[in-house]
Amino acid sequence: MLDITSVFPTAEELRTNGVDGFSLYLFEEELRSILRLIAWATKQGFNKVHIEEISKESIEFLIEKGYEFESDNDAWWIKWK
C-alpha cells in the first residue's frame, strides 16, 4: 500500500514542476476509478459503464485490454463481454 504522505507534493514542488511530475500518478488514479466502476457494474450484472471524462491514455490502455468504447454526447460507454 502506498503511503500518501511520502508522495504528497509540497506547494513548492507544484509551483516548480506543475502537474507533469505527477502524470503517472494521475493516470493510475484514473484507472483505479474506472476499475471501481467496472467492478461495481460487473457485480450488478451489467456489461458496460458510462463515464463523462476519460483521458486518451486511459482509452488506449483499456482498448489494449480488450474493452470497447462508444461515444454518447461528449461522454463514453466502456463495454466488455
Secondary structure by P-SEA (a helix, b strand, c coil): ccccccccccaaaaaaccccccaaaaaaaaaaaaaaaaaaaaaacccccccccccaaaaaaaaaabbbbbbcccbbbbbcc
